[in-house]
Amino acid sequence: MDYDLLNHNEDLVAEVNEMIDMHLEENEPIITGQTFSRLVKEGYTDFQARNLIGKCMAFELTSDKGFDEKRYSFHLSHLPDVNFEW
């Protein structure tokens, strides 16, 4: 699988967007908001920042190993330079 997964699965996109909204509103985990702010400061638009975060979220939601918050945080901290092995 690759990044195009988000372009072909509307249910996953809706779930990812809902979770990102919740993470940003509740500031939990805090790294989501920190990453969003960092990406916007680096020049990414809100949409682009959410898309990058969404790729990390989609990776976790589709992982055979289940959602791993430590791995999610690691990927967020390395955005935009994350290569996923789906």
KEKE-3310 file (N, C-alpha, C; in steps of 0.2 Angstrom, whole numbers, plus 5000, padded with zeros to 4 digits):
npx = (5004:5001:5003:4992:4981:4973:4966:4957:4949:4935:4928:4939:4946:4936:4936:4949:4950:4940:4946:4958:4953:4947:4959:4965:4956:4955:4968:4975:4983:4996:5006:5000:4994:5005:5013:5005:5005:5019:5021:5013:5019:5031:5027:5017:5000:4985:4977:4987:4995:4986:4984:4996:4997:4986:4991:4999:4990:4982:4990:4992:4979:4977:4986:4993:4997:4990:4984:4997:5002:5015:5023:5015:5017:5031:5032:5024:5033:5043:5038:5039:5046:5043:5043:5032:5030:5018)
npy = (4994:5012:5030:5033:5027:5034:5042:5033:5028:5032:5030:5028:5040:5049:5044:5047:5061:5065:5060:5067:5080:5079:5076:5088:5097:5093:5093:5081:5067:5077:5079:5079:5092:5100:5096:5099:5114:5116:5112:5121:5133:5130:5132:5125:5123:5123:5113:5105:5101:5094:5084:5077:5074:5065:5055:5048:5045:5036:5026:5020:5016:5007:4997:4981:4978:4986:5001:5011:5022:5027:5024:5032:5045:5045:5045:5057:5066:5066:5071:5082:5071:5056:5039:5027:5010:5001)
npz = (5000:4998:4999:4992:4997:5005:4996:4990:4999:5006:5018:5027:5026:5031:5044:5048:5047:5057:5068:5068:5070:5083:5090:5089:5094:5108:5111:5113:5108:5113:5104:5091:5090:5091:5081:5070:5071:5070:5056:5049:5053:5046:5033:5027:5021:5030:5026:5019:5030:5038:5030:5029:5043:5043:5035:5044:5054:5046:5043:5055:5058:5049:5051:5054:5066:5074:5082:5087:5099:5102:5090:5081:5086:5084:5070:5067:5073:5064:5052:5037:5032:5031:5027:5023:5026:5020)
capx = (5000:5005:4999:4986:4976:4968:4963:4953:4944:4931:4927:4945:4947:4931:4938:4955:4948:4937:4951:4962:4949:4946:4965:4967:4952:4956:4975:4977:4989:4998:5010:4996:4994:5012:5015:5001:5008:5025:5020:5010:5025:5036:5024:5012:4993:4981:4975:4993:4997:4981:4985:5002:4996:4982:4994:5002:4985:4979:4995:4991:4972:4977:4992:4991:4999:4985:4986:5003:5003:5022:5025:5012:5021:5037:5030:5023:5039:5048:5035:5036:5050:5042:5042:5028:5030:5012)
capy = (5000:5018:5036:5034:5023:5040:5044:5028:5025:5038:5029:5029:5048:5052:5042:5050:5068:5065:5059:5073:5086:5077:5077:5095:5100:5090:5093:5075:5068:5084:5080:5081:5099:5102:5094:5104:5120:5116:5111:5127:5137:5128:5135:5121:5125:5119:5106:5100:5099:5089:5078:5074:5070:5060:5049:5045:5042:5031:5021:5017:5013:5001:4993:4974:4978:4990:5008:5012:5029:5029:5024:5037:5051:5045:5047:5064:5071:5066:5074:5078:5066:5049:5035:5022:5003:4999)
capz = (5000:4998:5001:4988:5001:5007:4990:4988:5004:5009:5025:5031:5026:5036:5051:5050:5048:5063:5074:5069:5073:5090:5093:5089:5099:5114:5112:5116:5111:5112:5098:5085:5089:5090:5074:5066:5072:5067:5049:5047:5053:5040:5027:5024:5022:5035:5022:5019:5037:5040:5025:5032:5049:5041:5033:5050:5057:5042:5044:5062:5058:5045:5053:5056:5073:5078:5083:5092:5100:5102:5083:5079:5089:5081:5063:5067:5074:5058:5046:5032:5029:5034:5022:5026:5023:5021)
cpx = (5004:5001:4993:4980:4971:4964:4957:4948:4941:4930:4933:4947:4942:4933:4944:4954:4945:4941:4956:4959:4948:4953:4967:4963:4953:4963:4978:4977:4992:5002:5006:4996:5000:5014:5011:5004:5014:5025:5018:5015:5030:5033:5019:5005:4990:4979:4981:4995:4992:4982:4991:5001:4991:4985:4997:4996:4982:4984:4994:4984:4972:4983:4990:4993:4995:4988:4992:5004:5011:5025:5021:5015:5028:5037:5029:5029:5044:5044:5039:5040:5049:5040:5038:5029:5023:5011)
cpy = (5006:5024:5036:5030:5029:5042:5039:5025:5030:5037:5030:5037:5051:5051:5046:5058:5069:5064:5065:5079:5085:5078:5084:5099:5099:5091:5087:5070:5075:5085:5081:5088:5102:5101:5099:5111:5121:5116:5118:5132:5136:5130:5130:5124:5121:5112:5102:5097:5093:5083:5074:5070:5064:5054:5045:5041:5036:5025:5017:5013:5007:4996:4986:4974:4982:4997:5008:5019:5031:5029:5030:5044:5051:5048:5055:5068:5071:5069:5080:5072:5059:5045:5029:5015:5000:4992)
cpz = (5000:5000:4998:4992:5003:5002:4987:4993:5008:5016:5029:5031:5031:5043:5053:5051:5055:5069:5074:5072:5081:5093:5094:5094:5106:5116:5115:5110:5109:5106:5092:5084:5088:5083:5069:5065:5069:5059:5046:5047:5048:5033:5023:5026:5028:5032:5021:5025:5039:5036:5028:5038:5048:5039:5039:5053:5053:5042:5050:5061:5054:5046:5056:5064:5077:5079:5089:5093:5100:5095:5080:5080:5085:5074:5063:5068:5068:5051:5044:5029:5032:5028:5025:5022:5024:5019)
residu = (MET:ASP:TYR:ASP:LEU:LEU:ASN:HIS:ASN:GLU:ASP:LEU:VAL:ALA:GLU:VAL:ASN:GLU:MET:ILE:ASP:MET:HIS:LEU:GLU:GLU:ASN:GLU:PRO:ILE:ILE:THR:GLY:GLN:THR:PHE:SER:ARG:LEU:VAL:LYS:GLU:GLY:TYR:THR:ASP:PHE:GLN:ALA:ARG:ASN:LEU:ILE:GLY:LYS:CYS:MET:ALA:PHE:GLU:LEU:THR:SER:ASP:LYS:GLY:PHE:ASP:GLU:LYS:ARG:TYR:SER:PHE:HIS:LEU:SER:HIS:LEU:PRO:ASP:VAL:ASN:PHE:GLU:TRP)
# end
